Amino acid sequence: MNKLIRKSATPIGALIATVLFLVFAIVFSNSVVTHAGDGTQSQPGRLLTVHDRGSEKVILSQAATVGDALKEAGIVIDAKDVVEPAAEVKLVASDYQVNIYRARPVMIIDGNIRQKVVSPYQTAEQIAKSVGIVLYPEDITTIDRVNNITEGTGLQLTIDRATPFIFNLYGKTSTVRTQGTTVGEMLIEKGIKLSADDKVSPSQDTAVTDGLAVRVWREGKQTVTVDEDVNFEVETIKDADMEIGYHAVRTLGEKGSRSVTYEVTIQDGQEVSRVEIASLTIKIPNNQIEIIGAKYKTFGGTCSEWMANAGITDVSSASELIRRESNCNPYSVNSTSGACGVGQALPCSKSGCEMGDGACQMIWMNQYVISRYGTWANALAHSYSYGWY
């Protein structure tokens, strides 16, 4: 009988031991590491999700920079590889998405010129810029993936160059490029519509060749051609690792330019009207990229603590009025009026408090209620009657 008992008890004991081990392992893996001897907690690690060659790897590191974390994880970065965020970026947030773009061979075919380079970039503009090749807006680029037996998978960048020619458009001469094969196709490409009074030389069926001189003019009307700036647009990227209020320019915007022709009406020696009849883009503007913080700054505390700190004694009336106004959300913003904070200050800057600083907002609200209504009960009654206080 003893033998039978021992045989049946052994698997149960093993199962209990296994469960205890798993529980211990989970608790240990989720706990914060402490320094030996003094029991103080060490800094938590940064979580990095690394995307590399179509694979994903998650690492936990206490390294100071992205590059150091990758090095610790045994991820080798070649000098021609590109890492985003950059290797020198300091690790301050709790988690990061890290993309590694591996350099690969690229065959660039630019007309009769062929050159082989190594580049981590994926777009034609980036590849060309990295090797000093100038692309014009009218050029057409294509990228194909190729497999080379000796060098492995790479890319082939083909550049179909637009033809440069000399263009005199209503008296303004400039060097322009086109994919059109004839003067007529070029005019269509540039969006230039000729009126009955417009003339073009050479004829519209003339083939466009390198350096060809083309002239468009208007008879019987006075025209003026001027260069004008084209403003750039601003693209904003929200960074969840930076607090609201943070603002930085990642890439400076650059204005473009265009050549604009106007038909001008003159009466008694004075210009009385000006109508745009043609526009030719000379330089495309580069958008400005700005980073703005999207992380709320935390101040701590609870609604009850804020009321006590503000010296509010009529907690019942105050709680109901605050609930009606903002539900005690220090980040609350009225989408219609712009009133914000716990007390829905209007304008938002009226309270003099930062967004999220509930303690400060509560002090302001208490001062406002007492100075305007005398008591919180009076302010609540007014809110019931009119929907605001």
Buried (B, 14 or more C-beta within 10 A) or exposed (E): EEEEEEEEEEEEEEEEEEEEEEEEEEEEEEEEEEEEEEEEEEEEBBBBEBBBEEEEBEBEBBBEBBBBBBBEBEBEBEEBBBBEBEBEBEBEEEBBEBEBBEBBBBBBBBEEEEEEBBBBBEEBEEBBBBBEBEBEEBBEBEEEEEEEEEEEEBBBBBBEBBBBBEBBBBEBEEEBBBBBEBBBBBBEBBEBEBEEEBEBEBEBEBEBEEEBEBBBBBEEBEBBBEEEEBEBEEEEEEBEBBBBEBEEEEEEBEEBBBBBBBBBEEEEEEEEEEEEBBBBBBBBBBEBBBBBBBBEBEBEBEBEEBBBBBEBEBEEBBBBBBEBBBEBBBBBBEEEEEBBBBBBBBEBEBBEBBBBBBBBBBBBBBBBBBEEBEBBBBBBBBBEEEEEB
